[in-house]
């Protein structure tokens, strides 16, 4: 399938630099009915939901995966995206051409210089597609604490910030804003951004309606922001991400489907893991491992009835997934409406709820 099919015009002024405040005051494009489009606010979501709906959330927690380092006189910016083991991580590195296998990168903060740093990593391998494999010189059980000290939140590249060195005051409060209120399990290097709109107040309102909330975990990788560089979707390589679905979650979702209840996925990450763990008969099974599922139009969904999701980049794998869910023509028309109506796009932007029209 040609990638150009998924292109659209977007004014850069519509790319959100900061989230709505409060979170649930973002706008919501309602496509929950197949033949209608409504402009709402996210706090209107309970008006769209039914008491017997099942909502599936990704409870991954973003780790401070962006590091600033020095090798000799060369300064580098490291974004971790996939663990190889306890202390080895694949990463994308700015100025990586200045690094060689065997080099040691010393990380620093606004308060700790590279010379005084007790946190470093060795370059193990370089790959044109997968980036750079580095091995931290600390013990595995020390790594999370080191990242808390030396790391910054790994904002996507389209959110421009002055160099946000750890230790400097951040007026944007990204450490809190770029995290869902229900984040639980450390491991993501990008937020499951559909969940950023939920507040504790809104979640209580949803609970009070009797709606069941189910959690799974998919540790989102920075590869989610990589552009599709091929002309055809058949040639695009997806980066794998680690996920977990418990037996309890499977039982709730499978029983709900038997009873005709709607399964509403919060975010593309939830969709990708659900579909990875479902069999051809639409039965969800426990899952613990990696998925690199790539969903494009023509795919028949096994689990979901709806998705809540932000507005995605042109020609991105995420927009392709949305087109698979709602239909390419309808989604391109919806995005045109969103652009004309000045909806805010991407991670800190507005949201949508979309009915799935392509199911088994």
C-alpha positions in Angstrom: 0.0 0.0 0.0 1.4 3.4 -1.0 2.4 5.6 1.9 1.3 8.7 0.1 -2.3 7.7 0.6 -1.9 8.7 4.2 -0.6 12.2 3.6 -2.5 15.4 4.5 -1.8 19.1 5.0 -1.2 20.3 8.5 -0.4 23.8 9.7 2.5 23.6 12.1 0.7 26.1 14.3 -1.8 23.3 15.2 0.9 21.2 16.8 0.3 21.5 20.6 3.3 22.5 22.7 1.5 22.2 26.0 -1.5 20.2 27.1 -5.0 21.6 28.0 -5.4 22.6 31.6 -7.3 20.9 33.2 -6.5 17.8 31.1 -10.1 16.9 30.4 -10.8 20.4 28.9 -9.1 19.3 25.6 -11.5 19.0 22.6 -13.0 15.8 21.5 -14.0 14.9 18.0 -16.9 12.5 18.3 -16.9 9.9 15.6 -18.6 7.2 17.8 -21.5 7.0 15.3 -20.6 5.9 11.8 -22.5 8.6 10.0 -22.1 11.7 12.2 -19.3 14.0 13.4 -19.7 16.1 16.6 -17.4 18.6 18.2 -17.2 18.1 22.0 -14.9 18.5 24.9 -13.2 15.6 26.6 -15.2 16.0 29.8 -18.2 15.1 27.6 -16.9 11.6 27.2 -19.3 10.0 29.8 -22.2 11.2 27.6 -21.0 9.0 24.8 -20.3 5.9 27.0 -22.8 3.2 28.1 -22.9 1.7 31.6 -21.9 -1.7 30.4 -18.9 -0.5 28.3 -15.4 -1.9 29.0 -12.6 0.6 28.7 -9.0 -0.7 28.2 -6.2 1.5 29.4 -2.4 1.2 29.1 -0.9 1.7 32.5 2.8 2.0 31.4 4.9 4.7 33.0 7.3 6.9 31.1 10.9 6.8 32.4 13.3 9.7 32.1 14.9 8.2 29.0 16.6 11.2 27.5 20.2 11.7 28.5 22.8 14.3 27.7 26.4 13.0 27.5 29.9 13.8 26.5 32.6 11.7 24.8 35.8 13.8 24.8 34.8 17.1 23.3 31.7 15.7 21.5 28.3 16.4 23.1 25.5 13.9 22.4 21.8 13.5 23.2 20.7 9.9 23.9 17.1 8.7 23.7 16.6 5.2 25.0 13.9 3.3 23.1 14.3 -0.5 23.7 16.0 -2.5 26.4 18.2 -5.4 25.3 18.8 -6.6 28.8 19.1 -5.1 32.3 21.8 -2.6 31.4 21.9 -2.6 27.6 19.6 -0.3 25.7 19.0 0.5 22.0 19.0 4.2 21.6 18.7 7.0 19.1 21.7 9.4 19.5 22.1 12.9 18.1 25.7 13.3 16.8 26.1 9.5 16.7 28.5 9.8 13.8 31.0 11.2 16.3 30.8 7.9 18.3 32.6 4.6 17.8 32.3 1.2 19.2 34.1 1.1 22.5 33.6 4.8 23.3 32.5 5.8 26.8 29.8 8.4 27.1 29.7 10.3 30.4 26.3 11.8 31.3 25.8 15.1 32.9 23.1 17.4 34.4 22.8 21.1 35.0 24.5 20.4 38.4 26.8 17.5 37.6 29.5 17.9 35.0 30.6 15.1 32.7 33.9 15.1 34.5 32.3 14.6 37.9 29.6 12.2 36.7 29.3 8.7 38.2 27.0 7.6 35.3 28.3 6.4 31.9 27.7 4.0 29.1 29.8 2.2 26.5 29.0 2.1 22.8 28.5 -1.6 22.0 27.1 -1.6 18.4 25.9 0.8 15.7 23.2 0.0 13.2 21.8 2.3 10.4 18.2 1.2 11.2 18.2 0.3 14.8 20.4 3.1 16.1 23.1 2.6 18.8 23.3 -0.1 21.4 24.8 1.1 24.6 25.8 -0.6 27.9 25.5 1.3 31.1 28.4 0.9 33.5 26.2 0.7 36.6 24.5 -2.3 38.1 21.1 -3.2 36.7 19.4 -2.5 40.1 20.9 1.0 40.1 19.8 2.1 36.6 16.3 3.4 37.4 17.8 5.6 40.2 20.5 6.9 37.9 17.9 7.7 35.2 15.9 9.7 37.8 19.0 11.8 38.5 20.4 12.2 35.0 17.5 11.7 32.7 14.8 14.0 31.3 11.4 13.2 29.9 11.7 12.0 26.3 9.3 14.4 24.6 8.7 13.7 20.9 10.7 15.7 18.5 7.8 17.9 17.4 7.5 19.5 20.9 10.3 22.0 20.9 12.0 22.9 24.2 15.2 24.6 25.2 17.7 21.9 26.2 15.8 20.6 29.3 18.8 19.5 31.4 17.9 17.7 34.6 18.4 20.0 37.5 17.0 23.0 35.7 13.5 24.4 36.4 11.1 23.3 33.7 8.3 25.9 33.3 6.3 23.4 31.2 6.1 20.8 34.0 6.6 18.0 31.5 7.6 15.5 34.1 4.0 15.5 35.4 2.2 16.5 32.2 3.7 13.8 30.0 2.4 11.0 32.3 -1.1 9.6 32.7 -2.7 9.9 36.1 -2.9 6.1 36.3 0.7 5.3 35.2 2.0 2.3 37.2 4.7 0.2 35.5 8.0 1.8 34.6 9.3 1.1 31.1 7.9 3.4 28.5 10.0 6.0 26.7 7.0 7.7 25.1 3.6 8.3 26.7 0.4 6.5 25.7 -0.9 10.0 24.9 -4.6 9.1 24.5 -4.6 8.7 28.3 -3.2 12.1 29.0 -6.7 13.6 28.9 -8.1 11.7 31.8 -8.3 13.3 35.3 -9.1 11.6 38.6 -12.4 13.4 38.5 -13.3 12.1 35.1 -12.3 8.6 36.0 -14.5 8.7 39.0 -17.4 9.9 36.9 -16.8 6.9 34.5 -16.6 4.5 37.5 -19.8 5.9 38.9 -21.6 5.1 35.6 -20.7 1.5 36.2 -18.2 1.3 33.4 -15.5 -1.3 33.9 -11.9 -0.2 33.5 -9.3 -2.9 32.5 -5.6 -2.3 32.4 -2.8 -3.8 30.2 0.8 -2.7 29.9 2.6 -1.9 26.7 6.0 -0.1 27.1 5.8 2.4 24.3 9.1 2.9 22.5 10.5 6.0 20.8 10.2 4.1 17.5 6.5 5.2 17.6 7.7 8.6 16.4 9.9 7.4 13.5 8.7 8.5 10.1 7.8 5.9 7.5 10.7 6.3 5.0 9.6 3.8 2.5 7.2 4.4 -0.4 5.2 1.3 0.3 4.0 0.1 3.7 5.2 -3.5 2.9 8.8 -2.3 3.3 8.4 -0.5 6.6 10.0 -2.1 9.7 8.2 -1.7 13.0 10.2 -1.6 16.2 9.1 -4.2 18.8 7.6 -3.2 22.2 7.2 -5.2 25.3 3.7 -5.8 26.6 1.6 -7.8 29.2 -2.0 -8.8 29.4 -3.1 -10.8 32.4 -5.5 -13.7 32.6 -7.9 -11.6 34.6 -8.0 -8.8 32.0 -8.6 -11.5 29.3 -11.5 -13.0 31.2 -13.2 -9.6 31.7 -12.9 -8.7 28.0 -13.8 -12.1 26.6 -16.9 -12.3 28.8 -17.9 -8.8 27.8 -17.6 -9.7 24.1 -19.8 -12.7 24.7 -22.5 -10.5 26.2 -22.4 -8.0 23.4 -20.7 -5.2 25.4 -18.5 -2.6 23.7 -14.7 -2.8 24.1 -13.3 0.8 24.0 -9.5 1.0 23.7 -7.8 4.0 25.1 -5.0 4.7 22.6 -3.3 3.0 19.7 -1.0 1.2 22.1 -3.9 -0.6 23.8 -5.3 -1.6 20.3 -1.9 -3.0 19.1 -1.5 -5.1 22.2 -5.1 -6.4 22.2 -4.8 -7.4 18.6 -1.5 -9.0 19.1 -2.9 -11.2 21.9 -6.2 -12.2 20.1 -6.7 -15.4 18.0 -8.5 -15.6 14.7 -11.8 -16.3 16.5 -11.6 -13.1 18.4 -10.6 -14.7 21.8 -8.1 -12.7 23.8 -5.3 -14.7 25.5 -2.8 -13.8 28.2 0.3 -12.1 26.7 3.8 -11.5 27.9 6.4 -10.6 25.3 7.2 -8.3 22.4 4.9 -7.2 19.6 5.8 -5.5 16.3 2.3 -5.7 14.8 1.8 -3.2 12.0 -1.9 -2.5 11.2 -3.0 -0.9 7.9 -6.3 -0.6 6.1 -7.8 -4.0 5.2 -7.1 -5.4 8.7 -10.1 -6.9 10.5 -10.1 -6.1 14.2 -10.8 -8.9 16.6 -11.4 -7.1 19.9 -12.2 -3.4 19.8 -15.4 -1.6 19.0 -14.0 1.9 19.5 -10.8 3.8 20.1 -10.0 7.0 21.9 -6.9 8.5 20.3 -5.1 11.8 19.6 -4.5 13.3 16.2 -1.5 11.7 14.5 1.2 12.7 12.0 0.7 12.5 8.2 2.0 9.3 6.7 2.6 7.8 10.1 2.0 4.2 11.2 -0.5 5.5 13.8 -2.6 7.4 11.2 -2.6 4.2 9.1 -3.9 2.3 12.1 -6.7 4.9 12.6 -7.6 4.6 8.9 -7.8 0.8 9.4 -10.2 1.3 12.3 -12.5 4.0 10.9 -12.0 3.8 7.1 -9.4 5.8 5.2 -11.8 8.1 3.4 -13.7 8.9 6.6 -10.6 9.5 8.6 -9.1 11.8 6.0 -12.3 13.8 6.0 -12.3 13.9 9.8 -8.8 15.1 9.9 -9.7 17.8 7.3 -12.5 18.9 9.6 -10.1 18.9 12.6 -7.6 21.1 10.7 -10.3 23.5 9.6 -11.7 23.6 13.1 -8.3 24.3 14.6 -8.1 21.2 16.7 -4.7 20.8 18.4 -2.5 17.9 17.1 -0.2 15.2 18.4 0.9 14.2 21.9 -0.3 17.3 23.9 -3.1 17.9 21.5 -6.9 17.2 21.4 -8.6 13.8 21.2 -11.1 11.8 19.2 -13.4 8.8 19.7 -13.8 6.6 16.7 -16.1 3.7 15.9 -14.4 0.6 14.5 -16.1 -0.3 11.2 -13.7 -3.1 10.2 -14.2 -6.1 12.5 -14.2 -9.9 12.1 
